[in-house]
Amino acid sequence: MKRLIKKTKGVVKGAPSGFVISLMVHAAAFLLAGMLVVFTVHQKEEKKFVPPKPVERPKMKLKKPKVKVKKTAKPKSTTRIVTKVKRASMPDIQLPEMSGMTDGIVGGIGGFEIIPDLEQVTLFGGGQTIGNDFKGTFYDFKRDRRGSPVPTGREGFVQELKEFIRKGWKTSQLARYYRSPRKLYATAFAVPPVHSSLAPAAFGEEDTIGYLWAAHYKGQLVHYEDIKFRFWGLGDDIMAIRVDGKEVLIANYPSEDAQIFTSIWDSNDNDSRKYWLGDHYSVVGDWIELKAGEALPMEVLIGETPGGLFQAMLCVEVEGVEYPRNDMLNGPTLPIFKTETLSEDLVDKIHSDLYPGDATVTNGPVFRDYAPKQVANSAAGSSPLEPELEEVSESNNGMRIWTSSSGKTIEGKFVARVAGQALLSNSKGKQVKVPVEQLSSEDRTFIGLADPPDFDIKFSKTTEQVMPPAQSPLNAGERPYQMFDFIFEASVRKKGTSVYKYELSVDYYAFAEEVDGDNYKLVDHQASSFVPSPENKETHSFSGEEVRIGQVAVRASAPLRGTKYGGFLVTLTDERGRIIQHKTSHEWLFEDLDKLIKIPVGKHFDKELNRVGPPRPGPADRPDWF
């Protein structure tokens, strides 16, 4: 019998198509599920951050500044002064830039710039940008980009700067030379005649000798209203200004090196090289017209060739404005160029070496896109924090209520403590004795503070002479230089055997005397506190950081200018805010302590403790050939 075989049209022989398709669908589903299971199994569980338990740390006890009330060693009960200080809010902090690898190699630090010192105030700029300033970069032409010495000579240095200007101020032209990682932000270019080593030191290159260096600044030139003006200036040795891609002033010191720049730009004004500015004649620039609020790119190049003396003074003449004339050849006293109202700290630094009449620091236009406020200089951090005085009355004429341990009370005034007895005087003048141990805890504390023991107060100083900056091989002249680093220390020791278990605050003030003036300068102020105890042997001592005091002359033929050590004041203040004892080299410091505590460190003051500016250079500081 012939077997009949039915032909199938399915995918698999011997199975219907529908069954096979169903089987495939189920297989795919199982496969997908398996994949999901595998993925789920192998997926790493996200780790959750579990914060550690808080660690208890000792908190610093903030002390309010105290104002003296009584000058006697053992003050009587009277109205005391409590001080409150308005604290200045901290400005927004700019994070340091993260430079690329190339920048890191050039700066000598792998990829990172140095964190700026936000409190730094130098003639070459500050450590933090405020927005409307010029960012400065320092170049040392004596080293390559990695910091190794290179044989750059005087002629090569000047030629490099000329090519930098001629080829459009491209920083790639200077890429093979060492570039400091620290940036400075300048709101003015007002460097009077100073030692050339100050520039590398300002950029954090204290070990760099002050010759064959340059600094390049970039920013914007803008004014809040239409203005037509021109720059006047002088650089010793190099100063060039470019605005909107065009040189508007090259004001180099008149030497053979500077002559090669005249092919790029030269002044054709009749007043150029006619009037004195710093240590030579100033150069007059091209007129510039600014439209209100329209910013133009601006660059400034300064540099020093042989070392020794350096300056970079950039002033402004506004069209149509009459300026006062100075005693030096009857030249105009022009305002310095600035993009912000200068702080008192910076004004003092400039005035210290700026000849009176050469330029004004606080007058003139401020180049920014908004009108200045009609207020006095009040840049953040420049004014001292003055305490508010709040009177707190303890009692009437020293009378108070005394309470015994049994609850009995008596009204009287504390007179003295004699052999464990508190001698009190009532309103009728009658004196009574009460055993101290029978008084309340509050009364015993009052007696302990009102009748403190004597303390031995000492103030000492250590000094170390500072060697003058290394001399440039291109400049044989040396300036007189007498500089010392001081470390001051105050120590206090309780005398006698009586117990004193209350906290004491110790403050010391150290000041210097001007050698070229009649005033003084506060150079250090430190404060510390302690409680006399057997553990510290009832003694306490503390010191501050190094303080540099000394004198220097602008040139060999000029007189020394600066300060020398002057004296000190140490005060001992109890928990009530009363000064119970002091020691000083000059009693007038203590007599006007309420004024002294308002003077910031680094500021000058007169004998009446009034703030004054630093002494200014005089005719003897001018070049002897003039």
Helices and strands as residue ranges (DSSP letters): H 17-42, E 80-85, H 101-107, E 121-122, E 125-126, E 134-144, H 154-166, G 171-174, E 177-179, E 184-186, E 190-195, H 198-202, E 213-221, E 227-236, E 238-243, E 246-250, G 257-261, E 276-277, E 280-281, E 283-290, E 296-304, E 309-318, E 334-335, H 344-351, E 359-360, E 387-392, E 399-403, E 409-418, E 421-425, E 431-435, G 436-438, H 441-450, E 455-466, E 481-494, E 504-514, E 520-530, E 539-543, E 547-552, E 561-573, E 579-584, H 587-591, H 593-596, E 604-605, E 611-612, G 619-621
